[in-house]
Amino acid sequence: MTLFLPPLAADDFRFPPVSDALAHPDGLLAIGGDLSAARLMSAYRSGIFPWFGEEDPLLWWSPSERAIIRPSDFHVSRSLRKAARKSQVTVTINHAFEAVIHQCAAIRGPEQTWITDQMREAYLALHHQHDAHSVEVWQEDQLVGGLYGVAVGQFFCGESMFSLIDNGSKFALWQFCRHFQAQGGQYIDCQMMTPHLASLGAKAWPRDEFIHALYAARDTRLKAAYMPHVIADFRERQS
């Protein structure tokens, strides 16, 4: 079967309506363009994200369902609380963005990751203009877990997570949810639903519902949410 995808113009950062996304494969919307900061932010503000392999053309997606976590819905089990206290980890925000994205790519290997060198450079540029952010988990000054994503107002669009210890990425997401909610954040977009995300409190939202919430929340900036600092220190407290 031949698929027709509208090629993106080099000098126009607008995207087709997400309602034009294909049903098979689910959510495929457009091809081409580039990974400039302006185009990436246009995509995220429209409910679209890039996803492609090393040998693929640049593909843009808006799936029919979105995995969304409301920060207050994050499921914290007793075992996770106990593991955090035992691990003695510290959780920071925006202390090591480049190292986090490197680890997210490295743990999957070159055959499985979509985080190509081109993608890493693009998101690092977003980080430098304060649109992409990281959460880090440290154990005795070693980076052992984390996540990164893109801020769009009261949405945080998660891109990837990694763990080098048990529960490393869960510690990052749990503490980010607490911090994000305290700063006025409302939703964390996890893109594609998985059983793992469902176990943490994610819900599958229809695309229309997601887009409606995104448009209502995308222009409220949370400047204080992403200042580099420690957001949790389990060496000092027992919660």
SENUMI-205340 format. One record per residue (C-alpha): chain; x, y, z. Coordinates in Angstrom, 2 decimals, decimal comma. Each point is the difference from the previous one (the first is absolute). Layout:
<pt cadena="A" east="X" north="Y" up="Z"/>
...
This chain:
<pt cadena="A" east="0,00" north="0,00" up="0,00"/>
<pt cadena="A" east="1,30" north="3,44" up="-0,96"/>
<pt cadena="A" east="-0,23" north="2,68" up="2,68"/>
<pt cadena="A" east="-0,21" north="3,68" up="-0,79"/>
<pt cadena="A" east="1,51" north="2,36" up="2,55"/>
<pt cadena="A" east="0,19" north="3,75" up="-0,52"/>
<pt cadena="A" east="3,67" north="1,06" up="-0,12"/>
<pt cadena="A" east="0,80" north="2,89" up="2,31"/>
<pt cadena="A" east="1,31" north="3,17" up="-1,62"/>
<pt cadena="A" east="3,48" north="1,17" up="0,97"/>
<pt cadena="A" east="-1,18" north="3,54" up="0,76"/>
<pt cadena="A" east="-3,37" north="-0,71" up="1,62"/>
<pt cadena="A" east="-0,18" north="-1,45" up="3,52"/>
<pt cadena="A" east="-3,72" north="-0,71" up="-0,07"/>
<pt cadena="A" east="-1,33" north="-3,57" up="0,04"/>
<pt cadena="A" east="-3,09" north="-1,58" up="-1,54"/>
<pt cadena="A" east="-2,99" north="-0,33" up="2,37"/>
<pt cadena="A" east="0,47" north="-2,96" up="2,33"/>
<pt cadena="A" east="-3,37" north="-1,29" up="-1,17"/>
<pt cadena="A" east="1,77" north="-0,82" up="-3,29"/>
<pt cadena="A" east="2,26" north="-2,56" up="1,71"/>
<pt cadena="A" east="-0,15" north="-3,50" up="-1,42"/>
<pt cadena="A" east="-1,82" north="-2,83" up="1,74"/>
<pt cadena="A" east="2,59" north="-2,52" up="-1,27"/>
<pt cadena="A" east="2,64" north="0,49" up="1,20"/>
<pt cadena="A" east="-1,82" north="1,75" up="2,80"/>
<pt cadena="A" east="0,82" north="3,68" up="0,23"/>
<pt cadena="A" east="2,45" north="0,44" up="-2,87"/>
<pt cadena="A" east="-0,61" north="3,56" up="-1,18"/>
<pt cadena="A" east="2,82" north="1,48" up="-2,06"/>
<pt cadena="A" east="3,47" north="-0,52" up="-1,42"/>
<pt cadena="A" east="3,07" north="2,15" up="-0,43"/>
<pt cadena="A" east="0,86" north="3,43" up="1,28"/>
<pt cadena="A" east="2,76" north="0,25" up="2,57"/>
<pt cadena="A" east="0,62" north="-0,13" up="3,74"/>
<pt cadena="A" east="0,53" north="3,71" up="0,49"/>
<pt cadena="A" east="-1,10" north="1,40" up="3,35"/>
<pt cadena="A" east="-2,76" north="2,03" up="-1,67"/>
<pt cadena="A" east="-1,46" north="-3,04" up="-1,77"/>
<pt cadena="A" east="0,25" north="-2,24" up="3,06"/>
<pt cadena="A" east="-1,83" north="2,53" up="2,17"/>
<pt cadena="A" east="-2,66" north="0,45" up="-2,69"/>
<pt cadena="A" east="-0,45" north="-3,78" up="0,05"/>
<pt cadena="A" east="-0,26" north="-0,38" up="3,77"/>
<pt cadena="A" east="-2,38" north="2,95" up="0,27"/>
<pt cadena="A" east="-2,19" north="-1,78" up="-2,56"/>
<pt cadena="A" east="0,04" north="-3,45" up="1,67"/>
<pt cadena="A" east="2,54" north="-1,47" up="-2,44"/>
<pt cadena="A" east="3,39" north="-1,63" up="0,59"/>
<pt cadena="A" east="2,82" north="-1,35" up="-2,21"/>
<pt cadena="A" east="0,81" north="-3,72" up="0,03"/>
<pt cadena="A" east="2,21" north="-1,74" up="-2,54"/>
<pt cadena="A" east="2,95" north="-2,36" up="-0,25"/>
<pt cadena="A" east="3,56" north="0,66" up="-1,10"/>
<pt cadena="A" east="-0,69" north="-0,98" up="-3,61"/>
<pt cadena="A" east="-3,53" north="1,41" up="-0,21"/>
<pt cadena="A" east="-1,20" north="3,35" up="-1,30"/>
<pt cadena="A" east="-1,14" north="2,48" up="2,62"/>
<pt cadena="A" east="-3,53" north="-1,07" up="1,04"/>
<pt cadena="A" east="-2,54" north="1,92" up="2,11"/>
<pt cadena="A" east="-2,74" north="-1,65" up="2,08"/>
<pt cadena="A" east="-3,21" north="0,77" up="1,88"/>
<pt cadena="A" east="-1,51" north="-3,34" up="1,13"/>
<pt cadena="A" east="-3,73" north="-0,52" up="0,45"/>
<pt cadena="A" east="0,56" north="-0,58" up="3,74"/>
<pt cadena="A" east="2,42" north="1,69" up="2,36"/>
<pt cadena="A" east="1,36" north="-1,27" up="3,33"/>
<pt cadena="A" east="-0,53" north="2,83" up="2,49"/>
<pt cadena="A" east="0,95" north="0,18" up="3,67"/>
<pt cadena="A" east="-1,56" north="2,61" up="2,23"/>
<pt cadena="A" east="2,69" north="0,60" up="2,65"/>
<pt cadena="A" east="-2,46" north="-0,69" up="2,83"/>
<pt cadena="A" east="-0,84" north="-3,38" up="-1,57"/>
<pt cadena="A" east="3,56" north="-1,37" up="0,13"/>
<pt cadena="A" east="-0,19" north="-3,29" up="1,88"/>
<pt cadena="A" east="2,54" north="-0,18" up="2,83"/>
<pt cadena="A" east="0,11" north="-3,48" up="1,46"/>
<pt cadena="A" east="1,30" north="-0,77" up="3,47"/>
<pt cadena="A" east="2,79" north="-1,98" up="-1,59"/>
<pt cadena="A" east="1,08" north="3,03" up="-2,06"/>
<pt cadena="A" east="0,13" north="2,22" up="3,08"/>
<pt cadena="A" east="2,02" north="-2,62" up="1,84"/>
<pt cadena="A" east="2,35" north="-0,45" up="-2,95"/>
<pt cadena="A" east="0,61" north="3,74" up="-0,21"/>
<pt cadena="A" east="0,93" north="0,23" up="3,67"/>
<pt cadena="A" east="2,28" north="-3,00" up="-0,28"/>
<pt cadena="A" east="1,67" north="1,26" up="-3,17"/>
<pt cadena="A" east="0,99" north="3,35" up="1,57"/>
<pt cadena="A" east="-0,39" north="1,77" up="-3,34"/>
<pt cadena="A" east="-0,12" north="3,70" up="-0,80"/>
<pt cadena="A" east="-2,26" north="1,32" up="-2,78"/>
<pt cadena="A" east="0,83" north="3,18" up="-1,89"/>
<pt cadena="A" east="-1,38" north="1,96" up="-2,93"/>
<pt cadena="A" east="2,08" north="1,35" up="-2,90"/>
<pt cadena="A" east="3,36" north="-0,94" up="1,49"/>
<pt cadena="A" east="1,18" north="-2,35" up="-2,78"/>
<pt cadena="A" east="-2,24" north="0,14" up="-3,07"/>
<pt cadena="A" east="2,61" north="-1,19" up="-2,48"/>
<pt cadena="A" east="0,97" north="-2,95" up="2,20"/>
<pt cadena="A" east="-3,65" north="-1,03" up="0,41"/>
<pt cadena="A" east="-0,76" north="-0,04" up="-3,70"/>
<pt cadena="A" east="3,25" north="-1,89" up="-0,64"/>
<pt cadena="A" east="-0,99" north="-2,69" up="2,50"/>
<pt cadena="A" east="-3,53" north="-0,25" up="-1,41"/>
<pt cadena="A" east="1,53" north="-0,82" up="-3,38"/>
<pt cadena="A" east="2,82" north="-2,21" up="1,31"/>
<pt cadena="A" east="-2,11" north="-2,44" up="2,01"/>
<pt cadena="A" east="-2,03" north="-0,91" up="-3,09"/>
<pt cadena="A" east="2,95" north="-0,51" up="-2,31"/>
<pt cadena="A" east="0,44" north="1,27" up="-3,58"/>
<pt cadena="A" east="-2,43" north="-2,54" up="-1,49"/>
<pt cadena="A" east="-2,93" north="0,90" up="2,27"/>
<pt cadena="A" east="0,27" north="3,69" up="0,80"/>
<pt cadena="A" east="-1,74" north="2,80" up="-1,86"/>
<pt cadena="A" east="2,26" north="2,49" up="1,81"/>
<pt cadena="A" east="2,44" north="0,51" up="-2,85"/>
<pt cadena="A" east="2,87" north="2,47" up="0,06"/>
<pt cadena="A" east="-2,24" north="2,37" up="-1,97"/>
<pt cadena="A" east="-2,74" north="-0,30" up="2,63"/>
<pt cadena="A" east="2,43" north="0,53" up="2,85"/>
<pt cadena="A" east="1,38" north="3,17" up="-1,55"/>
<pt cadena="A" east="-3,54" north="1,30" up="-0,65"/>
<pt cadena="A" east="-1,20" north="-0,52" up="3,58"/>
<pt cadena="A" east="3,22" north="1,42" up="1,41"/>
<pt cadena="A" east="-0,74" north="3,15" up="-2,01"/>
<pt cadena="A" east="-3,50" north="0,04" up="1,51"/>
<pt cadena="A" east="1,56" north="-0,34" up="3,44"/>
<pt cadena="A" east="2,29" north="2,94" up="-0,65"/>
<pt cadena="A" east="-3,03" north="2,16" up="-0,79"/>
<pt cadena="A" east="-1,76" north="-1,24" up="3,18"/>
<pt cadena="A" east="-2,66" north="-2,11" up="-1,72"/>
<pt cadena="A" east="1,36" north="-3,51" up="0,70"/>
<pt cadena="A" east="0,78" north="-1,18" up="3,51"/>
<pt cadena="A" east="1,41" north="-2,95" up="1,90"/>
<pt cadena="A" east="-0,51" north="-1,67" up="3,34"/>
<pt cadena="A" east="2,96" north="-1,85" up="1,49"/>
<pt cadena="A" east="0,30" north="-2,67" up="2,70"/>
<pt cadena="A" east="3,35" north="-0,14" up="1,77"/>
<pt cadena="A" east="1,48" north="-2,62" up="2,30"/>
<pt cadena="A" east="3,31" north="0,93" up="1,58"/>
<pt cadena="A" east="0,62" north="2,57" up="-2,76"/>
<pt cadena="A" east="-0,67" north="-2,55" up="-2,75"/>
<pt cadena="A" east="-2,82" north="0,59" up="-2,50"/>
<pt cadena="A" east="-2,20" north="-3,11" up="0,36"/>
<pt cadena="A" east="-3,34" north="1,03" up="-1,49"/>
<pt cadena="A" east="-1,87" north="2,79" up="-1,64"/>
<pt cadena="A" east="-2,32" north="1,30" up="-2,66"/>
<pt cadena="A" east="-0,27" north="2,87" up="-2,44"/>
<pt cadena="A" east="-2,71" north="1,75" up="-1,96"/>
<pt cadena="A" east="-1,40" north="3,26" up="-1,34"/>
<pt cadena="A" east="-1,93" north="2,64" up="1,93"/>
<pt cadena="A" east="-3,16" north="1,33" up="-1,64"/>
<pt cadena="A" east="-1,70" north="2,23" up="2,54"/>
<pt cadena="A" east="-1,71" north="-2,14" up="2,63"/>
<pt cadena="A" east="0,82" north="-3,11" up="-2,01"/>
<pt cadena="A" east="3,27" north="-1,90" up="0,21"/>
<pt cadena="A" east="0,55" north="-2,18" up="-3,07"/>
<pt cadena="A" east="2,15" north="-2,91" up="1,14"/>
<pt cadena="A" east="2,42" north="-1,45" up="-2,52"/>
<pt cadena="A" east="1,98" north="-2,76" up="1,70"/>
<pt cadena="A" east="1,15" north="-1,41" up="3,35"/>
<pt cadena="A" east="2,84" north="-2,25" up="1,15"/>
<pt cadena="A" east="1,02" north="-1,99" up="3,06"/>
<pt cadena="A" east="3,38" north="-1,34" up="1,05"/>
<pt cadena="A" east="-1,38" north="-1,15" up="3,38"/>
<pt cadena="A" east="-3,32" north="-1,57" up="0,96"/>
<pt cadena="A" east="-2,78" north="2,62" up="-0,15"/>
<pt cadena="A" east="2,34" north="2,75" up="-1,21"/>
<pt cadena="A" east="-2,41" north="1,40" up="-2,59"/>
<pt cadena="A" east="-2,95" north="-0,43" up="2,37"/>
<pt cadena="A" east="1,77" north="2,14" up="2,61"/>
<pt cadena="A" east="0,51" north="2,68" up="-2,67"/>
<pt cadena="A" east="-3,61" north="0,00" up="-1,20"/>
<pt cadena="A" east="-1,47" north="-0,19" up="3,52"/>
<pt cadena="A" east="1,96" north="2,97" up="1,29"/>
<pt cadena="A" east="-0,51" north="1,97" up="-3,19"/>
<pt cadena="A" east="-3,76" north="-0,50" up="0,34"/>
<pt cadena="A" east="0,11" north="1,42" up="3,52"/>
<pt cadena="A" east="2,12" north="2,96" up="-1,04"/>
<pt cadena="A" east="-1,91" north="0,66" up="-3,25"/>
<pt cadena="A" east="-3,36" north="0,04" up="1,75"/>
<pt cadena="A" east="1,29" north="2,37" up="2,68"/>
<pt cadena="A" east="1,10" north="2,42" up="-2,74"/>
<pt cadena="A" east="-3,37" north="-0,06" up="-1,77"/>
<pt cadena="A" east="0,60" north="-2,80" up="-2,49"/>
<pt cadena="A" east="-3,09" north="-1,94" up="-1,02"/>
<pt cadena="A" east="0,87" north="-2,78" up="-2,43"/>
<pt cadena="A" east="2,90" north="-2,23" up="-0,99"/>
<pt cadena="A" east="-0,25" north="-1,33" up="-3,55"/>
<pt cadena="A" east="1,62" north="-3,43" up="-0,21"/>
<pt cadena="A" east="-0,92" north="-0,46" up="-3,68"/>
<pt cadena="A" east="-0,72" north="-3,73" up="-0,40"/>
<pt cadena="A" east="-1,83" north="-2,02" up="2,66"/>
<pt cadena="A" east="1,75" north="-3,06" up="1,44"/>
<pt cadena="A" east="-0,88" north="-2,33" up="2,89"/>
<pt cadena="A" east="2,92" north="1,50" up="1,94"/>
<pt cadena="A" east="-1,34" north="3,55" up="-0,39"/>
<pt cadena="A" east="-3,51" north="-1,16" up="0,89"/>
<pt cadena="A" east="1,37" north="-1,48" up="3,24"/>
<pt cadena="A" east="1,40" north="3,42" up="0,88"/>
<pt cadena="A" east="-3,31" north="1,78" up="-0,52"/>
<pt cadena="A" east="-0,07" north="0,89" up="-3,70"/>
<pt cadena="A" east="-3,37" north="0,08" up="-1,78"/>
<pt cadena="A" east="-0,68" north="-0,38" up="-3,72"/>
<pt cadena="A" east="-1,57" north="3,19" up="-1,36"/>
<pt cadena="A" east="-1,62" north="0,29" up="-3,43"/>
<pt cadena="A" east="1,94" north="2,36" up="-2,25"/>
<pt cadena="A" east="-2,78" north="2,62" up="-0,06"/>
<pt cadena="A" east="-0,10" north="0,17" up="3,80"/>
<pt cadena="A" east="3,78" north="0,28" up="0,18"/>
<pt cadena="A" east="0,13" north="2,77" up="-2,60"/>
<pt cadena="A" east="-2,76" north="1,96" up="1,77"/>
<pt cadena="A" east="1,89" north="-0,16" up="3,32"/>
<pt cadena="A" east="3,33" north="0,85" up="-1,67"/>
<pt cadena="A" east="-1,38" north="3,10" up="-1,71"/>
<pt cadena="A" east="-1,53" north="1,21" up="3,27"/>
<pt cadena="A" east="3,24" north="-0,46" up="1,96"/>
<pt cadena="A" east="2,83" north="0,64" up="-2,46"/>
<pt cadena="A" east="0,42" north="3,76" up="0,51"/>
<pt cadena="A" east="0,38" north="0,03" up="3,80"/>
<pt cadena="A" east="3,73" north="0,03" up="0,63"/>
<pt cadena="A" east="1,36" north="-1,53" up="3,20"/>
<pt cadena="A" east="3,31" north="1,83" up="0,26"/>
<pt cadena="A" east="0,82" north="-1,09" up="3,55"/>
<pt cadena="A" east="-0,66" north="-3,68" up="-0,73"/>
<pt cadena="A" east="3,22" north="-0,55" up="-1,90"/>
<pt cadena="A" east="2,59" north="1,94" up="1,98"/>
<pt cadena="A" east="2,93" north="-2,36" up="0,65"/>
<pt cadena="A" east="-0,22" north="-1,27" up="3,55"/>
<pt cadena="A" east="-0,49" north="-3,04" up="2,22"/>
<pt cadena="A" east="-3,66" north="-1,09" up="0,08"/>
<pt cadena="A" east="0,38" north="-2,99" up="2,35"/>
<pt cadena="A" east="2,72" north="-1,32" up="2,29"/>
<pt cadena="A" east="-0,66" north="-3,41" up="1,51"/>
<pt cadena="A" east="3,23" north="0,19" up="1,96"/>
<pt cadena="A" east="-1,68" north="2,53" up="2,29"/>
<pt cadena="A" east="-3,71" north="-0,80" up="0,17"/>
<pt cadena="A" east="-2,21" north="-3,02" up="0,39"/>
<pt cadena="A" east="-2,93" north="0,61" up="-2,41"/>
